[in-house]
Amino acid sequence: MRNKIIGFIAFIALSLTAVYLHTHSIEVTHHQMHLGKSGRILRIAHLTDIHTQGLDRIERKMLEVLKVENPDIIVITGDLATPGGSFEGYYSVLSKLNAKLGVYFVPGNWEYWQPISELDKLLTSAQVINLTNKAKEIEKGLWLIGFDDALEGQPDLSILDNIPSADIKISIFHSPVYFQETKSRTHLNLAGHSHGGQLLIPFIGSFWLPKGTGKYEQGWYKENQSSLYVSRGIGTSILPVRFNCSPELAIIEVHY
């Protein structure tokens, strides 16, 4: 009986340690995508599902990683918002982000569920570009296209109509299922929303996935010569814990 009690206590201790570590550490993943032969490279830092209330442990680690990685561009694919969030808290994080070619944002479902007061003012003050249903030519022949959230917003696919067909197109959006709409018209797509499952049970998989994830849980997917990368994101949603599914900051080098 004594051994069983000791084993149970050890199991609980190990589980709590794993939950803490998996919630408060960031895995930096590095990827390469070859889309052209000019010899030029664009380093993208992909942030998603930050769900922040301000500069806490995980946000500071995120900023430390970005300083080391020194990306050319930072994209935020939605769900900055969280219950209890404030203008000041969001600003304290966003204002610390910088990249030589800009920081870009598109909304997720939580920006509709938990609207950020004076969102446009927040983004402008923090020098973050709202790319919702807009396109920007980052370099000659290389475009970044942002879409509204597919679940709660109104993404406008027609913004692709004015981009030369021969140019390289990178699109950013929140819910991975929107890849079904973009996959025949873009080269690289970045999304979040799934949190990678957030709680991954050994030998079973995700405890739960939000609507809008579809089959795109985490990592790389390729369809119709178009690629999608789904990041696990930084923060947590609904339950403030992760298990077997650490926060992720993806660095993607696009060779074009």
C-alpha positions as CSV (number, residue, x, y, z in Angstrom):
1,M,0.0,0.0,0.0
2,R,2.8,2.4,0.9
3,N,4.5,1.8,-2.4
4,K,1.2,2.6,-4.2
5,I,0.9,5.8,-2.3
6,I,4.5,6.8,-3.1
7,G,3.9,5.9,-6.8
8,F,0.7,8.0,-6.9
9,I,2.4,11.0,-5.3
10,A,5.3,10.7,-7.7
11,F,2.9,10.5,-10.7
12,I,1.1,13.7,-9.5
13,A,4.3,15.5,-9.0
14,L,5.7,14.6,-12.4
15,S,2.4,15.5,-14.1
16,L,2.3,18.9,-12.4
17,T,5.9,19.5,-13.3
18,A,5.2,18.6,-16.9
19,V,2.1,20.9,-17.0
20,Y,4.2,23.8,-15.6
21,L,7.1,23.3,-18.0
22,H,4.8,22.7,-21.0
23,T,2.9,25.9,-20.2
24,H,5.8,28.3,-19.4
25,S,8.5,27.3,-21.9
26,I,8.7,28.2,-25.6
27,E,9.9,25.8,-28.3
28,V,11.5,27.7,-31.1
29,T,11.0,25.8,-34.4
30,H,12.9,26.6,-37.5
31,H,11.7,25.9,-41.1
32,Q,12.7,26.6,-44.7
33,M,10.4,27.2,-47.6
34,H,11.8,27.4,-51.2
35,L,9.6,29.5,-53.4
36,G,12.1,31.0,-55.9
37,K,15.7,31.1,-57.1
38,S,16.7,34.8,-56.7
39,G,18.9,33.9,-53.7
40,R,17.0,36.3,-51.4
41,I,15.7,35.2,-48.0
42,L,12.8,36.5,-45.8
43,R,12.9,35.5,-42.2
44,I,9.4,35.4,-40.7
45,A,8.6,35.1,-37.0
46,H,5.1,33.7,-36.7
47,L,3.3,34.5,-33.5
48,T,-0.2,33.4,-32.8
49,D,-2.7,32.9,-29.9
50,I,-0.7,35.1,-27.5
51,H,-3.8,35.5,-25.3
52,T,-2.0,38.0,-23.2
53,Q,-2.8,40.2,-20.2
54,G,0.5,41.9,-20.3
55,L,4.3,41.3,-19.8
56,D,4.4,38.1,-17.8
57,R,6.9,35.2,-17.9
58,I,5.8,33.7,-21.2
59,E,5.7,37.1,-23.0
60,R,9.2,38.0,-21.8
61,K,10.5,34.7,-23.0
62,M,8.9,35.4,-26.4
63,L,10.6,38.8,-26.6
64,E,13.9,37.2,-25.7
65,V,13.5,34.7,-28.5
66,L,12.7,37.4,-31.0
67,K,15.7,39.4,-30.0
68,V,18.0,36.5,-30.6
69,E,16.3,35.4,-33.9
70,N,16.1,38.9,-35.3
71,P,13.4,38.2,-38.0
72,D,12.9,40.4,-41.0
73,I,9.2,40.5,-40.4
74,I,6.8,39.5,-37.6
75,V,3.2,38.2,-38.2
76,I,0.6,37.8,-35.6
77,T,-2.2,35.4,-36.8
78,G,-4.9,36.4,-34.3
79,D,-6.1,35.8,-30.8
80,L,-4.1,38.4,-29.0
81,A,-7.2,39.0,-26.9
82,T,-8.1,37.2,-23.7
83,P,-10.7,37.6,-20.9
84,G,-9.5,40.2,-18.5
85,G,-7.2,41.8,-21.1
86,S,-6.7,45.5,-21.3
87,F,-5.5,48.2,-23.7
88,E,-2.4,48.8,-21.4
89,G,-1.7,45.1,-21.2
90,Y,-1.9,44.5,-24.9
91,Y,0.2,47.6,-25.6
92,S,2.9,46.5,-23.2
93,V,3.5,43.5,-25.3
94,L,2.9,44.8,-28.9
95,S,5.0,47.9,-28.4
96,K,8.0,45.7,-27.7
97,L,7.8,43.9,-31.1
98,N,9.9,45.2,-33.9
99,A,11.2,44.0,-37.2
100,K,12.9,45.9,-40.1
101,L,10.1,45.0,-42.6
102,G,7.3,45.5,-40.1
103,V,4.9,43.8,-37.6
104,Y,1.6,42.6,-39.1
105,F,-1.7,41.6,-37.4
106,V,-4.9,39.8,-38.4
107,P,-7.7,39.0,-36.0
108,G,-8.8,35.6,-34.6
109,N,-12.1,34.5,-33.1
110,W,-11.2,36.0,-29.7
111,E,-11.0,39.5,-31.2
112,Y,-14.7,39.0,-31.8
113,W,-15.6,37.2,-28.6
114,Q,-13.5,39.5,-26.4
115,P,-13.3,42.8,-28.5
116,I,-10.2,44.9,-27.8
117,S,-11.2,48.4,-26.9
118,E,-9.9,50.9,-29.6
119,L,-8.1,48.1,-31.5
120,D,-7.0,50.5,-34.4
121,K,-5.6,53.0,-31.9
122,L,-3.8,50.1,-30.1
123,L,-2.2,48.8,-33.2
124,T,-1.2,52.3,-34.5
125,S,0.3,53.2,-31.2
126,A,2.3,50.0,-31.1
127,Q,3.4,50.5,-34.7
128,V,1.7,47.2,-35.7
129,I,0.1,47.1,-39.2
130,N,-3.5,45.8,-39.4
131,L,-3.4,43.7,-42.5
132,T,-7.0,42.4,-42.3
133,N,-8.3,41.8,-45.8
134,K,-5.3,43.7,-47.2
135,A,-2.2,42.9,-49.2
136,K,1.2,44.5,-49.1
137,E,4.2,44.0,-51.4
138,I,7.0,43.3,-48.9
139,E,9.7,43.0,-51.6
140,K,9.5,43.2,-55.3
141,G,7.3,40.3,-56.4
142,L,6.7,39.1,-52.9
143,W,3.4,39.8,-51.2
144,L,2.0,39.4,-47.7
145,I,-1.8,39.0,-47.6
146,G,-3.9,39.1,-44.5
147,F,-7.4,37.7,-44.1
148,D,-10.1,38.2,-41.5
149,D,-11.0,35.3,-39.3
150,A,-13.0,32.6,-41.2
151,L,-15.2,31.7,-38.2
152,E,-16.3,35.1,-36.8
153,G,-15.2,37.6,-39.4
154,Q,-15.6,38.2,-43.2
155,P,-12.4,37.2,-45.1
156,D,-12.2,38.7,-48.5
157,L,-10.6,36.4,-51.0
158,S,-11.0,39.0,-53.8
159,I,-8.0,40.9,-52.6
160,L,-5.9,38.4,-54.4
161,D,-7.4,39.5,-57.7
162,N,-5.1,42.5,-57.9
163,I,-1.8,40.7,-57.3
164,P,0.1,39.5,-60.4
165,S,-0.3,35.7,-60.8
166,A,3.4,35.2,-61.2
167,D,4.3,36.9,-57.9
168,I,4.9,35.0,-54.7
169,K,2.0,35.1,-52.2
170,I,2.2,34.5,-48.4
171,S,-1.1,34.6,-46.6
172,I,-1.8,34.9,-42.9
173,F,-5.1,34.0,-41.2
174,H,-6.3,32.6,-37.9
175,S,-8.4,29.5,-38.5
176,P,-6.6,26.8,-40.4
177,V,-9.8,25.7,-42.3
178,Y,-9.5,28.8,-44.4
179,F,-6.6,27.0,-46.2
180,Q,-9.4,25.4,-48.2
181,E,-10.1,28.8,-49.8
182,T,-6.5,29.9,-50.3
183,K,-4.7,26.7,-51.3
184,S,-5.2,27.1,-55.0
185,R,-4.1,30.8,-55.1
186,T,-1.2,31.2,-52.6
187,H,2.2,29.7,-52.0
188,L,2.6,29.8,-48.2
189,N,-0.1,30.1,-45.6
190,L,0.4,30.7,-41.8
191,A,-2.4,30.0,-39.2
192,G,-2.9,29.2,-35.5
193,H,-6.1,28.7,-33.6
194,S,-5.7,25.0,-32.7
195,H,-3.1,25.5,-29.9
196,G,-1.7,22.2,-31.3
197,G,-4.4,20.6,-29.2
198,Q,-3.1,22.2,-26.0
199,L,-3.6,19.0,-24.0
200,L,-2.1,16.0,-25.8
201,I,-2.8,12.7,-24.1
202,P,-0.1,10.1,-24.7
203,F,-1.2,7.4,-27.2
204,I,-4.5,9.2,-27.7
205,G,-3.8,12.6,-29.0
206,S,-5.7,15.9,-28.6
207,F,-8.1,16.2,-25.7
208,W,-10.1,18.8,-27.7
209,L,-9.7,20.9,-30.9
210,P,-11.7,24.1,-31.5
211,K,-14.1,24.4,-34.4
212,G,-12.2,25.9,-37.4
213,T,-9.2,23.6,-37.0
214,G,-10.4,20.8,-39.3
215,K,-7.7,18.3,-40.1
216,Y,-5.0,21.0,-39.6
217,E,-3.9,20.4,-36.0
218,Q,-0.3,21.5,-36.1
219,G,2.7,21.6,-38.4
220,W,3.0,21.4,-42.2
221,Y,0.3,20.5,-44.7
222,K,0.5,20.7,-48.5
223,E,-2.3,20.7,-51.0
224,N,-2.5,22.0,-54.6
225,Q,1.1,23.0,-54.5
226,S,0.4,25.3,-51.6
227,S,1.7,24.9,-48.1
228,L,0.2,25.6,-44.7
229,Y,1.9,25.9,-41.4
230,V,-0.2,25.7,-38.2
231,S,1.6,26.9,-35.1
232,R,0.8,25.8,-31.6
233,G,0.9,29.4,-30.5
234,I,2.1,31.1,-27.3
235,G,-0.7,31.3,-24.8
236,T,-3.6,29.2,-23.6
237,S,-7.3,29.3,-24.0
238,I,-10.2,28.1,-21.9
239,L,-7.9,26.1,-19.6
240,P,-4.7,27.9,-18.5
241,V,-2.5,24.9,-18.9
242,R,-0.7,22.9,-21.6
243,F,0.4,19.3,-21.5
244,N,2.7,17.5,-23.9
245,C,2.2,20.5,-26.2
246,S,4.6,23.4,-25.5
247,P,4.1,26.9,-26.7
248,E,5.7,27.5,-30.1
249,L,7.4,30.4,-31.9
250,A,8.0,29.4,-35.5
251,I,10.8,31.0,-37.5
252,I,10.3,30.4,-41.2
253,E,13.0,31.3,-43.8
254,V,11.4,31.9,-47.2
255,H,13.9,31.5,-50.1
256,Y,12.5,33.4,-53.0
